[in-house]
Amino acid sequence: MIGLSYTRRSNSSSISMRIENTSTLLKTGVTTKSLSRITRVKAAAGTLTSNPTMPIAASRNQFTGDGDMPGALSLLRTPINAIDRINMSAHPWLSETPWPTKQLPREELSSRIVHLLATHWMGVLCTTGKNGPIGSPVEYYAEGMVVYILPQPGSPKLAAMRADARVCLAIHAQNCGWASVRGAQLFGRAEFLAPGTPEHNHAMTIYRWEASASQLGKPLEQPPQMELIRIDPERIVYTEQWLRKDGFGPRQIWHRDATVKGQSRQYGH
């Protein structure tokens, strides 16, 4: 049997809780992390049960204000052998599997992709060199779904794109857990824009070159006269886990050719 005991300190309103038979606790599924949380809880009054299947009753005003987290209250009310099986009650759809595959309407999907590209500026450019794949963190700027990249002259990725123009640009948003996972993979061909051409001049009105030029001590009178890369994606794989909440697939497939219907594989966990 798992033993829980407490001792009241003299002239003190707090009661320190002690866990006995730690090895037995661990066998019931309580992790070391959970055990540490339990032992830090201090209750002002109440009786602790030694039955691991029964919740421990406590009220909010029984906790001291010396750093105990409110989460300790819910921990005490949870059966010890179920601590590691707490459901995500705020987002129950996260536990559902397999994931839905329903595709968004094209207009809605396009809008979400454009927003993602417009609100980020770093991605990983994937190319294929003579010695294998190359993944390069790059700065990019987008005009709709078209992205512009200013590659370092003489870099391996530049040589790779000259030999094989097929590329993938991967972009991911900052997230704080599964509910906020969002990103996109853009598949297409790299197009080289030479300085002095109308295409290059237009691209430089989109690409924010001034910030880099200022940091590097370069003149701001005119844009860098370097080759630009333009990627007009043929296919985009857009990921957004929040779509599952409304019954849509977290993987959305966009094609430049509107007659091609996007279809996602079925995933799960």
N, C-alpha and C positions, 0 to 999 in steps of 0.2 A: 504494500500500500504506500502511496505517496503521502508523506507527512508535511503539513504546513503548520508552522507555529509562529507565535508572535510574543514579544515581551514588551511590557510598558515601561518606559524609562521614568524614573522618579522625577516629580515636579516638571513633567513635560506632557504636552498634549498630543505628542506623536507616538505612534506605535511602529516599530520596525518589524518588517516581515522577513522571515527566514525560510528558505526552501531546504527541506531535508531530503536526503536520498536523491542526489542530483543525477546519478546514473540511471535511476528508474525513470526520472522525468524525461531524460533524453530518449529513452526507449519508447516513450509514449508519443513522440513526434515533436516535442518542444525543442526548438533549436537553441544553440548557445546564445544567439542574439535575443530570442524571446525570453530565455531564462534571465538574462541580464536585465531586461526591461522589468521583469516581474520583481526582481530583488531590489530594484531602485524605488519601487512604489512605497509610499508611506501613507498609512491611514490613521485618522485621528481616533476612530472608534469603530466597533463592529467585530463580528466573529468571522474568522476565516475557516472555510470548510476544508477537510482533508480528503473529500471525495473529488477525484479529478474530473468527474463527469458533470458536476454541479457548478452553476455559475456562482461567483462570489458577489454578494450584494454589497453595494456601497452607494453613497449619495455624494453629489458634487461638493457639498460643504464639508465633507469629511477629509478633504485633501488640504495639505498645507500649501503655502504660497512660496516655498523655498526652492522653486525650480522644477517641481513636478509638472509634467506635461499633461494637458487634458486627456490625451490619448490613454493615459494610465487608467482612467475610469472605465473606458470601454474594454481595456485589457482585463481588468478585474472581473467584469461581467461576462467574460467569455470563458467557456469550458476550456480547461487547460489542454486537453487532448485535441482541441479544435483550433488552437491559436494559429497554426500554419495553414488553415483551410478557410480563412475568412474570405467571404465573397466580396467582389467589388460592387457593392450595392449602388454606388453612384453611377456606374457604367456597366450594368449587367450584360449588355450586348457584347462586351469585349470577350466574354467567356464562350459565346456561341460559336459552334463549329459544325460543318465547314462554313467558310465565309461566303456571303452572297456574291453573285457574279453579274447582277443586273447593271447594265450600262446607263450612264447619264445621257440625256439629250445632247446632241453635238454642240449646240450653242452654249449650254451650261458648262460642259466640259472645257470648251475652248476658253471661256471666261475664267475658269479656275486656273488653267495653265498659264494664261497671260498674266494673271495676278501674281502667281508664284514667281514667274520669271522677272516681273517688274519690281518685286520687293526683295530680291536677292541679287548678289553680284559675284559670288564665288561658286565654282563647280569643279568637277574633275573631268578633264578631257581625256578620253580613252582612244588611243591610236594603236596601230600595229606596225612595229618596226621590224627590221631585218632579223633582230634577235628575239622577237616576241612582243607581247603586249607592253604598252607604256601608259601609265596613268599619271596625268600632270595636273596639279591644282592650278587653276587659271582664273583670272579676272574676266568677267564677261558683262556685256550690257545688251539688253534686248529691245527690239522694236516689234511689238506683238509677239510672235513666236520665233522670229528670226533673231539669232544672237550673233554678236560680233566679239571677236577675240583678237588681241594684239600679242602674237607669240614672240618669244625672244629669238632674234636672228641667230641662226646657226644651231638651234636646239635640236635634240633628237626627234622631238615630236613634229617639228617642221619638216625634217627630212622624211619622216614616216608618212606624213600627209601628202607629200609630193609623190611618193611611191604608191600609196594606197589612200585615196581620198575618203574612204569610209571611216566615220567617226561616231562616237557616242559621248554626249555631254551629260554627266550625272549631277543633279542638283538636289540638295536636301535642306529642308527647313529645320531650324532649331526646335527640339522637342523636349518634353519633360515626362514622357511616358507613352504608352501605346496609343492613347486617345489623341495625341497630337502629332503622330507620325505623318509626315507629308513630304513629297519629293517628286522628281520627274527624271526620266531618261529620254534624251533626245537623240534619235538616230537619223543620220543623214550623211551628206558628203561635204567636205570642206572645199570652199571656193576661195581662191586667192584674189585679193583686191590690191592692185598696184597703186602706189602713190601717184597723184596727179590725175587720176581718172574720176569721172563723175560719181562712180560707185564708191570709191574711197573717200571722196569729199563728203558724200552724204553719210557714210558710216561714221566719220569723225564728228558729225553733229550728234550722233547717238552715244558713241563711246566717250566716257568721261576721262579724257586723257589729262586734263588740267591738274587734277590732284596729284597724280604721279609725277608730272613734269615739275610741279612746285617742290615736291619733296626731294627730287633728284637734282634740283638746281638748273633745270632746263628752261629755255625761253618759252614764254607763253604767247608769243606773237602768232605762231602757227602750229598746227598739230604735227606730231612726229611723222616724218616721211618714211614710214615703214610699212611693209606688207601687213594687211589685215586679213583675218579669216572670217568668212561669213558662212553660217550654217543655217540653211532653211530646212528644217526637219521634215523627213518623209513620214516618220512615225514617232509617236510619243507615248511612253508608258507613264501614266500619272498615278501616283499613290497617295491616298488620303484615307487613313483608318476611320476618321469620323463619319465617312459616308456609310459605313456599316450600320450606324445608328438609325438611318432612314431606309435601310433595306437595299442600298446600292453596294456594288462591289468595291473594295478598297483599291483594286487595280482597274484603272480605266485606260482603254486603248484608243488613241486618236490617230487617224490617218489623214495625210494631206488630201488624198483622193477621197472625197466625200461619199463616193459610191461604195467604198470598202467599209464593211460593217465591223466595228471593233468587237472583239470577243476575248474575255479574260479566262484564264485557267482557273480551276477551282482550288482554292488554298484552304488550309486549316491549321490547327495546332493541337 
